[in-house]
Amino acid sequence: MRESEAGSRVIETYASMTGKGDDVELFRRSLQLARGEGFWLLGPTAVGPDAEWAAYESAPKYGDTAKHPSFSALIHSGYESTEEDAEDEDLD
């Protein structure tokens, strides 16, 4: 993430904030998979018993970072969110 322009801006912004040290370290060491309104990241220092890296969904705009045990869990969560959004649109 630190290699991308958007990622380096987020790191710089978070580094200037009190209490965001854990997020800054996560952003500095993570592999950025996708970027939109937020970021999808793989964290190489958080390895599960199955040798999968933990995956993170970060929305810096809202200050939220969610940890998932694996990339497949992140994909599943993203799919569920998409389904929920589609259901909400159907109700409008």
C-alpha positions as CSV (number, residue, x, y, z in Angstrom):
1,M,0.0,0.0,0.0
2,R,2.8,2.4,0.8
3,E,4.0,2.2,-2.8
4,S,0.7,3.7,-4.2
5,E,0.0,7.4,-4.3
6,A,-3.4,7.0,-2.6
7,G,-1.9,4.6,0.0
8,S,0.9,6.9,0.8
9,R,-1.5,9.8,1.3
10,V,-3.6,7.7,3.7
11,I,-0.5,6.6,5.6
12,E,0.6,10.2,5.9
13,T,-2.8,11.3,7.1
14,Y,-3.2,8.5,9.6
15,A,0.4,9.1,10.9
16,S,-0.5,12.6,11.8
17,M,-3.5,11.4,13.9
18,T,-3.3,10.4,17.6
19,G,-4.1,6.7,18.3
20,K,-3.8,5.5,14.7
21,G,-0.4,3.8,15.0
22,D,-1.7,0.3,14.5
23,D,-3.5,1.3,11.3
24,V,-0.3,3.1,10.1
25,E,1.7,0.0,10.6
26,L,-0.9,-2.2,8.9
27,F,-1.0,0.1,5.9
28,R,2.8,0.3,5.6
29,R,3.3,-3.5,5.6
30,S,0.2,-4.6,3.6
31,L,-0.2,-5.6,0.0
32,Q,-3.0,-3.5,-1.6
33,L,-5.4,-5.7,-3.6
34,A,-8.1,-3.2,-4.5
35,R,-9.0,0.4,-4.1
36,G,-12.2,2.2,-4.5
37,E,-13.9,4.1,-1.7
38,G,-11.7,2.0,0.6
39,F,-8.9,-0.5,0.3
40,W,-8.7,-4.3,0.4
41,L,-5.4,-5.4,1.9
42,L,-3.5,-8.6,2.7
43,G,-1.4,-8.5,5.9
44,P,1.7,-10.6,5.7
45,T,2.4,-10.5,9.4
46,A,-1.0,-12.0,10.4
47,V,-0.8,-15.6,9.2
48,G,-3.4,-18.1,10.2
49,P,-2.9,-21.8,11.0
50,D,-3.7,-22.6,7.4
51,A,-0.8,-20.3,6.3
52,E,-3.2,-17.7,4.8
53,W,-2.6,-14.1,5.4
54,A,-5.3,-12.1,7.1
55,A,-7.2,-9.8,4.8
56,Y,-8.4,-6.3,5.7
57,E,-11.1,-4.0,4.5
58,S,-10.3,-0.4,5.3
59,A,-12.5,2.6,4.7
60,P,-10.2,5.5,5.7
61,K,-13.0,8.0,4.9
62,Y,-15.0,6.5,7.8
63,G,-12.0,5.4,10.0
64,D,-13.0,1.8,9.9
65,T,-10.7,-1.2,9.3
66,A,-12.2,-4.8,9.5
67,K,-10.0,-7.8,9.8
68,H,-10.9,-11.1,8.0
69,P,-9.1,-14.4,8.6
70,S,-8.3,-14.9,4.9
71,F,-8.7,-13.5,1.4
72,S,-11.7,-15.8,0.8
73,A,-13.4,-14.5,3.9
74,L,-12.9,-11.0,2.7
75,I,-14.4,-11.9,-0.7
76,H,-17.3,-13.6,1.0
77,S,-17.9,-10.5,3.1
78,G,-17.8,-8.2,0.1
79,Y,-20.3,-10.5,-1.7
80,E,-22.7,-10.3,1.2
81,S,-22.4,-6.5,1.3
82,T,-23.2,-6.4,-2.4
83,E,-26.2,-8.6,-1.9
84,E,-27.5,-6.5,1.0
85,D,-27.1,-3.3,-1.1
86,A,-29.0,-4.9,-3.9
87,E,-31.8,-5.9,-1.6
88,D,-32.0,-2.3,-0.1
89,E,-32.2,-0.9,-3.7
90,D,-35.1,-3.3,-4.4
91,L,-37.0,-1.9,-1.4
92,D,-36.7,1.7,-2.7
